[in-house]
């Protein structure tokens, strides 16, 4: 039984066909250089924008195609089957546009968002630390001071992925002197005066993601670049889409692991049948999870989300994201056990998917973060 993505009625077949072709022709030949040497597939990322991936959940008046979050997730899954690192970058890029699309700044929507949707300029998220801060896990790294026409931001973010000097990324600063709001969320260009993008270090499975540190030294953020102030209600509104969007690259890892298991079974199926996790039980779980995720994505759609999302929607998105992490871990371990000694080869497909699955489980919101959120939601 070959492993292919289940058909999705709401997804545009032409878009998915285009993404699959780009992956086959442009991404797959670079996979070892991306994983081993940290090569960033910049042209491929731009071509996804030209195909319409980043604008799928955006309305036409803002340069999008109004197809909804479903198509973004399906396209991300297709990319991550071959390279989760690049699939993660697709999410980083898409979610930056998601911030602008739902933010208060008409300048960002008119002047900057089209550059991100088209793939002409890179978009990054910069929200790992704020999301953990608002969950009560760690302190906020950036501080902000209100000045005439904007804010002065200081501090440092250890890792921002899919970032470039000619790109854009989001951030949250805590106001030093209180006033009419405690937090401000903003977009900053990568070449802002006072901003330094440094070496983010080496990673187990994220070398080709253009991940850098971001140090703010008196960086001026004008009001035109502010997404929301105060930003707490805004972050609550975008949180379900932020979290659910990540399931795309997790689904890609799971689907790829199932394919590796089937390939191994052609040679050693007579003994793999004694393993606990096999395609017979993992495939139905993957299909159920994928269908559940796409139903939630259809519910989020391209909505204006001006109203606070229902607690039920947030909880369902958190649960789906957690289930994706846990199934990715099980599927990658099963793929290694199915492959046996052949899967223990450094840099091979099984090795890569095993390392990638751990990233699915630790990227913000990580497994422990998601479980803390569920406990909090259930308690209230």
Buried (B, 14 or more C-beta within 10 A) or exposed (E): EEBEBEEBEBBBEEBBEBBBEBBEEBBEEBBEBBBEEBBBBEEBBBBBBEBBBBBBBBBEEBBBBBBBBBBBBBBBBBBBBBBBBBBBBBBBBBBBBBBBBBBBBEBBBEEBBBBBBBBEBBBBBBBBBBBBBBBEBEEBBBBBBBEEEBBBBBBBBBBBBBBBEEBBBBBBBBBEEEEEBBBBBBBBBBEBEBBEBEEBEEBEBBBBBBBBBBBBEEBBBEBBBBBBBBBBEBBBBBBBBBBBBBBBBBBBBBBBBBBBBBBBBEEEBEEBEEEEBBBEEBBEBBEEBBEBBBEBBBBBBBBEBEEEBEEEBBBBBBBBBBBBBBBBBBBBBBBBBBBBEBBEEEEBBBBBBBBBBBBBBBBBBBBEBBEBBBEEBEEE
